[in-house]
Amino acid sequence: MPPEFPVEPQPAPTLFFFGVTTGRSSSRRMFPAWAAILGLGEARLVGLDLPINGPPEVYRRAVHQIKHDPLSLGGIVTTHKINTLNAARDLFDELTPDAELCGEVSCIYKRGGRLIGHATDPACSGQSMQAFIPPGHWAASGADVLCLGAGGSAVAIAVYFTTRAAPADRPRRLIVVNRSRPRLDGLRALVETRLPPSGTAFEYVEQTDPAANDRLMADLPDGSLVINATGMGKDTPGSPISDAGVFPRGGFAWDLNYRGELDFLRQARAQAATRGLHVEDGWRYFLLGWSTIVGQVFDVPIPPPVFDRLAAVAEGVR
Ligand SMILES: NC(=O)c1ccc[n+]([C@@H]2O[C@H](COP(=O)([O-])OP(=O)(O)OC[C@H]3O[C@@H](n4cnc5c(N)ncnc54)[C@H](OP(=O)(O)O)[C@@H]3O)[C@@H](O)[C@H]2O)c1
């Protein structure tokens, strides 16, 4: 049978970046410096600008290329994580448990000739939180998480807390807010039927009114974590809370974004001193995701001291 798509033999070990406007990403400048640190020789990052919610063939063709060309070693998938898995599920020889639970692939790599699809966000969102929330915090504080947005990142955070976080040190409640119902229903189905019982009570709230989100925030116990997982302040203007919203005392504000207008981050920073609030952007999360995927695709270990070197050079191209 003829191949489904033509395959373009790559001249050097290649990581494909499935994005939208990949030329504008700082990763294009970051990758050569990382390749030098990791000793990856001629390795290249090749951007694929793919349409958002495009026809399945565009994602399938890119996975097909990786599967069939020896020097196409893997892929890093950003915006198209769900569409890529849906379009190319049968091309993978293996999906990791996190890819199955999240219903997405962010990392495509090969081992022993087998094509593997993996979702890095549960582990990387957890590692990100561990970098700014001290161990034992949830057990000691009885605090909650308010996650604004119920998309892919919220699913990954739910998977992290229910499958990876220490059972004795989990939030009391995880309240997830979304502007429409389907993502909330999807998350509820995942939590109730596929994730293990975790001791964290999940609540699902459908609303978009910033004042209503302010009220949810005001009801949180001290020490709680508020996450902006809506894409607002980067993908769309504004913030899910208003300027009048008050963050939990001694708590944490985490904006998953690190570039753009970052209104939520600005609102949080304005209260950092008065509320004893730790404010975190999505930069470390971004670096953890990229370094994990580069490590998997090129099959090189990235222990913490090496990650610190990668982070230092990335800072220069941020
Ligand atoms: N730093 C990093 O490495 C990193 C990693 C992952 C994600 N991110 C960023 O995090 C953001 C979220 O990513 P994602 O993958 O979860 O995106 P996503 O799957 O598109 O989810 C965003 C969710 O937010 C909801 N939403 C939008 N505006 C809202 C509002 N005003 N109130 C309540 N809900 C609202 C959307 O609702 P509907 O269901 O109605 O559309 C959608 O479910 C993006 O900006 C992404 O770039 C950063």
The ligand as an ORCA input file, in Angstrom:
! r2SCAN-3c Opt
* xyz 0 1
  N       3.284     28.313     30.824
  C       3.020     27.225     30.164
  O       3.897     26.437     29.819
  C       1.602     26.876     29.856
  C       1.228     25.538     29.748
  C      -0.111     25.254     29.460
  C      -0.994     26.294     29.281
  N      -0.567     27.576     29.386
  C      -1.497     28.696     29.184
  O      -2.604     28.527     30.034
  C      -3.779     28.998     29.394
  C      -4.821     27.880     29.431
  O      -4.347     26.779     28.687
  P      -5.302     25.548     28.343
  O      -4.489     24.612     27.535
  O      -5.974     25.054     29.563
  O      -6.361     26.288     27.395
  P      -7.807     25.824     26.970
  O      -7.858     24.331     26.874
  O      -8.196     26.660     25.809
  O      -8.733     26.228     28.214
  C      -9.089     27.535     28.580
  C     -10.417     27.435     29.315
  O     -10.715     28.693     29.914
  C     -12.095     28.922     29.742
  N     -12.352     30.368     29.849
  C     -11.991     31.350     28.993
  N     -12.366     32.547     29.474
  C     -12.978     32.324     30.669
  C     -13.553     33.133     31.672
  N     -13.615     34.448     31.544
  N     -14.058     32.557     32.776
  C     -14.014     31.224     32.930
  N     -13.480     30.390     32.014
  C     -12.954     30.926     30.908
  C     -12.432     28.336     28.398
  O     -13.819     28.098     28.338
  P     -14.622     27.389     27.108
  O     -14.652     25.952     27.463
  O     -15.957     28.039     27.145
  O     -13.834     27.694     25.866
  C     -11.570     27.066     28.383
  O     -12.236     25.935     28.936
  C      -3.371     29.400     27.979
  O      -3.160     30.794     27.945
  C      -2.071     28.675     27.781
  O      -1.215     29.351     26.871
  C       0.697     27.891     29.675
*
